[in-house]
Amino acid sequence: MLYALLEYLEAHFNLPGTGLFQYLSFRSACAIIFALLIGAIFGKKIIERLRRHQIGEEIRNLGLEGQMEKRGTPTMGGMIILGAMLIPVVLFCDLGNVYVQLMIVSSVWLGLLGFADDYIKVFRKHKEGLKGKFKIVGQVGLGIIVGTTMCFSNDIVIVEKAHSQTAAAQQYAAPLPGTETPTTLLPQEGYEKDAPADSALGQLKTTKTTIPFVKNNEFDYHWLVPSHSAWGDALTWLIYVLVAIFIITAVSNGANLTDGLDGLATGVSAVIIVILGVFAYLSGNIIYSDYLNIMYIPGTGELMVFAAALVGALIGFLWYNCYPAQVFMGDTGSLALGGIIAVFALLVRKELLLPLLCGIFLVEAVSTMIQVSYFKYTKMRYGEGRRYFLMAPLHHHYQKKGIPENKIVVRFWIVQILLAALTLVTLKIR
């Protein structure tokens, strides 16, 4: 909204300062600052309102240290995150960008799904909340929307042979005295704004994605379809839509399981979003994508502004969500965060990096599956159920071992930062 207005003023009146909004870095900085301030300032008022209306968390006694002290802590704090994020997104993002549109739809879609779950828990006093099958239907529905949009939208393409065109986007600095070689290679003015996907660059409507540790770091879902199949393209996109559904469902539920300690899911998600924002910027920039030999995806650079807004909102929310938490994000926040991360990764073609980047989510989900499966197996074989972990998800296992909650959270953050660094390294390992 503000971006479109200032772009118009720049084009027609050339007002001083309006040209800054052509730069993704400037708009990203504005987005993160605005989101942080909105979350920190209005978050307190929302928390007071939630407490006044007794919208508090019902805590089951699991025998964990300090657990029952959290009873009555306001929940549905995900509204703070989503509100603080969406306002800067509307102000500073290009709302005509299909990638931004998909991210807004995903945020609102899963935010409403999580809100319905929290509403049933709090107001209807059903501890289980929204039935699992309805959550799955919502996640599957979003997967279909994202997958089919990527299939049919003409604005979602990758560009091959971008390296042959980078000279047009660059300029050389003057050589040092007495030399003939330029000293540095500099992008032209306005290079941060995504370059148009000119047909000469070789636009491709493809299901290619990024896979680490292999030559060219690329994998095409089309390779899974028999070459002689008459329905090859249709089958390829069907597989892609199914993959999108699986990833959105898995990551969304993984984030939901991780949200069990004060600040845990908030901090982990912020680190993940930072890395995805970096991927979006690099993939959407013709120069950096050529330098790193990664896919050039026109338009994805705009997602860096979205990522900045979300990181700012998460930091603002963490002000109140860190130990001891004054508010919980609830499913309103956790389901939305997981879905946002999944859709973001799909859009920048990095979904196959999620097992590494979202390693915390993965371990939390796998520990729960192991616990349930092992309990059922031992009950069937020995007549009584046994537990593999002291408690699942994994963070509760460490609580049972007597490790303080805030120490568990910080250690999980450290592990997530390490996983994020390893994920970035995969750009050059092939």
VENKA-V466297 format. One record per residue. N is the residue number from 1. PSI is psi in degrees with one decimal (999 if undefined). OMEGA is omega in whole degrees, 0 to 359 (none if undefined). D_FIRST is the distance of its C-alpha to the first C-alpha in whole Angstrom. Layout:
# VENKA-V466297
n psi omega d_first
N PSI OMEGA D_FIRST
N PSI OMEGA D_FIRST
This chain:
# VENKA-V466297
n psi omega d_first
1 -61.4 177 0
2 -38.0 178 4
3 -46.0 181 5
4 -40.2 180 5
5 -47.5 182 6
6 -31.4 175 9
7 -39.8 178 10
8 -45.0 180 11
9 -37.6 178 13
10 -42.1 184 14
11 -35.9 188 15
12 -26.7 185 17
13 -10.7 178 18
14 45.8 181 18
15 139.4 179 17
16 135.6 176 19
17 -22.9 182 17
18 -24.1 180 14
19 -20.3 178 15
20 -29.7 184 15
21 -2.9 172 12
22 -15.3 185 14
23 125.2 179 16
24 -38.2 182 15
25 -40.9 180 18
26 -46.0 180 16
27 -33.3 177 12
28 -41.6 178 15
29 -43.1 177 17
30 -42.3 183 14
31 -44.1 183 13
32 -37.9 179 17
33 -47.1 180 17
34 -46.3 182 15
35 -42.4 180 16
36 -45.7 181 19
37 -41.2 178 19
38 -45.5 180 18
39 -42.2 183 20
40 -40.6 184 23
41 -52.0 183 22
42 -17.8 178 21
43 -41.2 180 24
44 -41.8 180 27
45 -39.2 180 26
46 -40.3 179 25
47 -43.7 178 28
48 -38.8 180 30
49 -40.3 178 29
50 -41.5 180 30
51 -38.9 180 33
52 -35.2 179 34
53 9.2 176 34
54 42.0 176 36
55 77.5 185 33
56 162.0 182 35
57 132.2 172 36
58 118.4 186 40
59 126.8 173 42
60 138.9 181 45
61 104.3 180 47
62 7.3 179 48
63 21.7 180 50
64 145.0 182 47
65 129.2 177 48
66 6.3 186 46
67 -47.3 186 44
68 -16.8 176 45
69 -18.2 182 44
70 -6.1 182 40
71 132.4 179 41
72 -4.5 177 39
73 131.6 182 36
74 139.9 177 33
75 -168.0 185 31
76 21.3 179 28
77 -10.7 176 26
78 -24.0 176 24
79 -34.0 178 21
80 -45.6 181 21
81 -51.3 184 20
82 -41.1 179 18
83 -45.5 180 16
84 -26.3 179 16
85 -46.6 189 14
86 -33.3 180 12
87 -51.2 176 10
88 -32.7 178 10
89 -46.1 179 9
90 -35.8 182 6
91 -43.1 193 5
92 -11.3 179 7
93 156.8 171 8
94 103.2 186 8
95 -7.9 175 7
96 -5.1 180 10
97 126.2 185 12
98 -32.1 180 15
99 -42.1 177 16
100 -41.3 179 13
101 -43.7 179 13
102 -37.6 179 17
103 -38.1 178 16
104 -45.2 178 14
105 -44.5 181 17
106 -42.5 181 19
107 -48.2 182 18
108 -41.9 182 18
109 -55.6 183 21
110 -25.0 173 23
111 -42.6 178 22
112 -37.3 178 23
113 -45.8 178 26
114 -36.6 178 27
115 -42.0 178 27
116 -39.7 179 29
117 -47.7 179 32
118 -39.2 181 31
119 -44.0 180 31
120 -39.4 180 35
121 -45.2 188 36
122 -48.4 189 35
123 -30.7 179 36
124 -2.7 174 38
125 31.3 172 40
126 111.4 187 40
127 -30.3 182 41
128 -14.9 179 40
129 -150.2 180 36
130 135.3 181 35
131 143.7 184 38
132 -36.9 182 37
133 -32.2 179 37
134 -35.3 175 34
135 -45.0 180 32
136 -42.4 179 33
137 -43.4 179 32
138 -42.7 180 29
139 -40.9 177 29
140 -41.6 179 31
141 -43.1 178 28
142 -39.5 178 25
143 -40.0 178 27
144 -43.1 180 28
145 -48.2 182 24
146 -46.9 182 24
147 -45.3 181 27
148 -33.7 176 27
149 -42.4 178 23
150 -27.3 179 24
151 -45.0 191 27
152 -19.1 182 26
153 128.0 178 23
154 -10.4 180 23
155 -8.3 181 20
156 100.1 181 22
157 166.0 166 25
158 161.8 183 27
159 126.0 177 28
160 160.5 178 32
161 31.3 179 34
162 -26.4 184 31
163 -27.4 181 33
164 -13.7 184 35
165 -2.8 187 32
166 -25.3 180 31
167 -33.2 180 33
168 -19.1 183 31
169 5.7 186 28
170 162.0 171 30
171 153.0 182 32
172 143.2 173 35
173 159.8 180 36
174 143.8 180 39
175 156.3 175 43
176 154.0 179 45
177 133.2 178 48
178 3.8 179 50
179 162.2 178 48
180 -6.6 185 47
181 130.0 176 44
182 144.2 184 41
183 -35.6 183 40
184 158.6 176 37
185 115.8 187 34
186 140.2 173 31
187 153.4 176 28
188 166.6 179 26
189 132.8 178 24
190 15.2 185 20
191 -21.8 182 22
192 -23.3 178 19
193 131.3 185 17
194 133.3 175 18
195 145.9 178 21
196 149.4 181 21
197 83.3 181 24
198 143.7 183 26
199 -25.6 180 29
200 -19.4 180 32
201 -11.3 179 31
202 62.4 177 32
203 139.1 178 29
204 130.6 169 30
205 100.7 192 29
206 163.3 176 31
207 22.3 177 32
208 146.4 177 32
209 179.6 182 32
210 133.6 175 33
211 133.2 185 36
212 159.0 169 37
213 20.4 175 41
214 164.0 181 42
215 133.4 180 42
216 -5.9 178 39
217 33.1 183 37
218 145.6 175 36
219 137.5 180 37
220 124.4 179 36
221 -18.0 177 37
222 -24.6 179 38
223 -18.0 180 41
224 -9.6 183 42
225 133.1 178 43
226 135.3 185 46
227 -25.5 182 46
228 0.6 184 48
229 131.5 179 46
230 -20.9 182 45
231 33.6 187 42
232 -51.5 182 41
233 -42.5 180 37
234 -42.7 179 37
235 -38.2 179 39
236 -47.0 181 37
237 -30.1 175 33
238 -44.5 177 35
239 -41.9 181 36
240 -43.1 179 33
241 -40.8 178 31
242 -39.5 177 34
243 -42.7 178 33
244 -43.7 178 30
245 -46.7 181 31
246 -45.7 184 33
247 -44.6 180 31
248 -43.6 180 28
249 -45.8 184 31
250 -48.5 183 33
251 -37.8 179 31
252 -45.0 179 29
253 -33.6 177 33
254 -42.1 177 34
255 -37.4 179 31
256 -40.2 179 32
257 -31.1 182 36
258 -24.4 182 35
259 72.0 181 33
260 -10.2 178 37
261 155.0 184 37
262 117.2 176 35
263 -4.1 186 32
264 -59.5 182 33
265 -33.5 180 31
266 -51.0 181 28
267 -43.4 179 29
268 -44.9 181 30
269 -38.8 180 27
270 -42.9 179 25
271 -43.2 180 28
272 -44.8 182 27
273 -36.0 177 23
274 -46.8 181 24
275 -42.0 178 26
276 -36.1 176 24
277 -39.5 176 21
278 -45.2 178 24
279 -42.7 181 25
280 -44.0 181 21
281 -45.7 182 21
282 -41.9 182 25
283 -29.0 182 24
284 1.8 181 21
285 119.8 187 23
286 -30.9 182 26
287 -50.9 183 28
288 -35.8 178 28
289 -35.4 177 29
290 -44.0 181 32
291 -42.1 182 33
292 -4.8 181 33
293 47.7 176 34
294 169.4 181 31
295 135.8 172 29
296 117.7 183 27
297 94.6 183 24
298 134.1 176 21
299 -19.7 184 17
300 -18.0 178 18
301 -28.9 179 18
302 -24.3 180 14
303 -19.1 177 16
304 -35.8 178 17
305 -42.3 177 14
306 -46.5 181 14
307 -41.0 179 17
308 -41.7 179 17
309 -41.0 181 15
310 -40.9 178 18
311 -43.4 177 20
312 -42.1 179 19
313 -39.5 180 19
314 -39.9 178 22
315 -42.5 177 24
316 -38.9 179 23
317 -35.9 181 24
318 -24.4 176 27
319 -34.5 181 28
320 -15.8 185 29
321 -11.0 179 30
322 163.3 185 33
323 133.4 349 36
324 130.4 189 37
325 135.8 172 34
326 -12.9 180 33
327 147.9 173 31
328 147.7 179 31
329 -24.7 181 28
330 -176.9 178 30
331 -22.8 175 29
332 -38.4 180 26
333 -46.6 188 25
334 -43.7 178 27
335 -40.9 180 27
336 -43.7 181 23
337 -46.0 179 24
338 -43.1 179 27
339 -40.3 178 25
340 -45.5 179 22
341 -44.3 181 24
342 -48.2 181 26
343 -41.1 179 23
344 -47.6 181 22
345 -38.8 177 25
346 -41.9 184 26
347 -33.9 179 23
348 11.6 175 24
349 44.5 179 27
350 22.2 185 29
351 -27.1 180 30
352 -5.4 173 33
353 -7.6 185 33
354 -36.4 177 32
355 -30.7 177 36
356 -51.4 182 36
357 -40.2 180 32
358 38.9 183 32
359 -34.8 178 36
360 -47.4 177 36
361 -42.9 182 34
362 -46.9 181 37
363 -40.3 179 40
364 -43.5 181 39
365 -43.9 181 39
366 -39.2 179 42
367 -37.2 177 44
368 -43.1 179 43
369 -40.5 178 44
370 -44.0 181 47
371 -48.2 182 48
372 -45.6 182 48
373 -42.9 181 50
374 -38.5 178 53
375 -45.7 180 53
376 -40.0 181 54
377 -47.3 181 56
378 -32.0 177 58
379 -38.3 179 59
380 -37.6 185 60
381 -39.7 186 62
382 -5.5 179 63
383 -5.6 176 63
384 141.7 181 61
385 136.1 177 57
386 154.3 183 57
387 136.1 177 53
388 -43.0 175 53
389 159.7 176 50
390 -35.9 175 51
391 149.7 177 48
392 153.2 359 45
393 176.1 191 42
394 -34.8 182 43
395 -30.8 177 42
396 -28.7 176 44
397 -44.3 179 47
398 -32.0 174 47
399 -43.0 179 46
400 -26.7 179 50
401 -1.1 175 51
402 9.3 178 50
403 131.2 181 48
404 146.6 184 46
405 -46.6 183 42
406 -29.7 177 40
407 -39.0 177 42
408 -45.3 182 41
409 -48.4 182 38
410 -38.4 179 38
411 -37.7 176 40
412 -38.7 176 38
413 -43.9 181 35
414 -44.7 178 37
415 -40.7 180 38
416 -38.8 177 34
417 -40.8 177 34
418 -44.9 178 37
419 -37.8 179 36
420 -42.6 179 32
421 -42.2 178 34
422 -37.0 179 37
423 -41.2 177 34
424 -37.0 181 32
425 -29.7 182 36
426 -17.1 178 36
427 -30.2 184 34
428 -8.1 179 37
429 117.2 180 40
430 999 none 41
